[in-house]
Amino acid sequence: MNNAKHGLLKYSTNYTQVRILFAIFDITGVPVVDTQVAQTLLEITKAIRLLGAQAILVGIRPEVAQTLVGLHVSLDSMTTYADLQEAIVTLLRRAGWQTVNRV
């Protein structure tokens, strides 16, 4: 999660140049989340919200979801989606864009 904290610093620096509305965290490949990782994720979410953006979490595996519940981690401050595609399509539609399903 050191990379996440570094990314937040970079994000907050870039935020002053361009207003960012969303920060999407894709944890699809993350096999395990422990207390430290969950705490760091919540800290980053708070910082993002203070900057006026919305934190979005995608790709939560069933095992990770069970761990988060077991650790009593509340993700109420984040919007969650099953996968990255669902998040992007939803955000684009919310912004007024039309999306097309391709076969």
C-alpha positions in Angstrom: 0.0 0.0 0.0 3.0 2.3 0.0 2.3 2.7 -3.8 -1.2 3.8 -2.9 0.0 6.5 -0.5 2.5 7.6 -3.2 -0.4 7.7 -5.7 -2.5 9.8 -3.4 0.3 12.3 -3.1 0.6 12.4 -6.9 -3.2 12.6 -7.1 -3.4 15.6 -4.7 -0.7 17.4 -6.6 -2.3 16.9 -9.9 -5.7 17.9 -8.5 -4.6 21.5 -8.3 -4.0 21.4 -12.0 -7.1 19.5 -13.2 -10.2 18.9 -11.2 -10.7 15.2 -10.8 -14.2 14.0 -10.0 -13.5 10.3 -9.4 -10.7 8.1 -8.2 -11.2 4.4 -9.2 -9.4 1.7 -7.2 -9.4 -1.6 -9.1 -8.4 -4.4 -6.6 -9.3 -7.2 -9.0 -6.0 -8.9 -8.6 -5.6 -8.4 -4.9 -5.9 -11.9 -3.2 -5.9 -10.7 0.4 -6.7 -7.6 2.3 -5.4 -7.3 5.9 -6.1 -4.6 8.5 -3.3 -2.4 7.3 -4.4 -2.4 3.7 -8.0 -1.8 4.6 -7.0 1.1 6.9 -4.8 2.7 4.2 -7.7 2.4 1.7 -10.0 4.2 4.1 -7.4 6.9 4.7 -7.0 7.5 1.0 -10.8 7.6 0.6 -11.1 10.3 3.2 -8.4 12.4 1.6 -10.1 12.0 -1.8 -13.4 13.1 -0.4 -11.8 16.1 1.2 -10.5 17.1 -2.2 -14.1 16.9 -3.5 -13.8 13.8 -5.5 -15.6 10.4 -5.2 -13.7 7.2 -4.4 -14.8 4.1 -6.2 -13.7 0.6 -5.5 -14.1 -2.2 -8.1 -13.1 -5.8 -8.3 -13.7 -7.0 -4.8 -13.3 -10.7 -4.7 -15.6 -12.8 -2.5 -12.6 -13.7 -0.2 -11.7 -10.0 0.2 -15.3 -9.1 0.9 -15.5 -11.7 3.7 -12.2 -10.4 5.1 -13.5 -6.8 5.1 -16.7 -7.9 6.8 -14.7 -9.9 9.4 -12.5 -6.9 10.1 -15.6 -4.7 10.5 -14.4 -2.4 7.7 -17.1 -0.1 6.5 -16.9 0.9 2.9 -19.9 3.3 3.2 -17.6 6.2 2.1 -16.9 4.5 -1.2 -19.0 3.5 -4.1 -18.4 -0.1 -5.2 -18.9 -1.8 -8.5 -18.4 -5.5 -9.5 -15.8 -4.6 -12.1 -14.0 -1.7 -13.9 -16.3 -1.8 -16.9 -19.4 -1.5 -14.8 -18.0 1.5 -13.0 -16.8 3.3 -16.2 -20.1 2.7 -18.0 -22.1 3.9 -15.0 -20.0 7.1 -14.7 -20.2 7.8 -18.4 -24.0 7.5 -18.4 -24.2 9.7 -15.3 -22.2 12.3 -17.2 -24.7 12.2 -20.1 -22.7 10.0 -22.5 -24.3 7.3 -24.4 -22.7 3.9 -24.3 -22.9 1.1 -26.9 -22.6 -2.6 -26.1 -20.4 -4.3 -28.6 -20.4 -8.0 -29.3 
